[in-house]
Amino acid sequence: ATVAMEQHQVFATGLPVGLLVGSVEIVHSRAATPQDASSACVPADLLVGMQAWELQNPVRFATPVPVRFLPYGVWFYPFKRRG
């Protein structure tokens, strides 16, 4: 994480914590490849057997939004519970 933060000149001081800052659409899931290592900011060997999500339509919220429910696993719905 530190390498990615330095690479993109993002500094942890002052960043929102425990808030939703935006959203993206997951449009595809596929097997990760060594070429994903740079985007994932991890060594390629950590991607063996892992999945990669392809994302589109990023939206940054004007104001960060508090999370209503803690995540359980990968899929979570912070605004309302699914029935």
Sequence and secondary structure as in RCSB ss.txt:
>XXXX:A:sequence
ATVAMEQHQVFATGLPVGLLVGSVEIVHSRAATPQDASSACVPADLLVGMQAWELQNPVRFATPVPVRFLPYGVW
FYPFKRRG
>XXXX:A:secstr
 HHHHHHTT  STT   SEEEEEEEEEEEEE  GGGHHHHTS GGGGTT EEEEEEEEEEEEEEEE SS   SS 
  SSS   
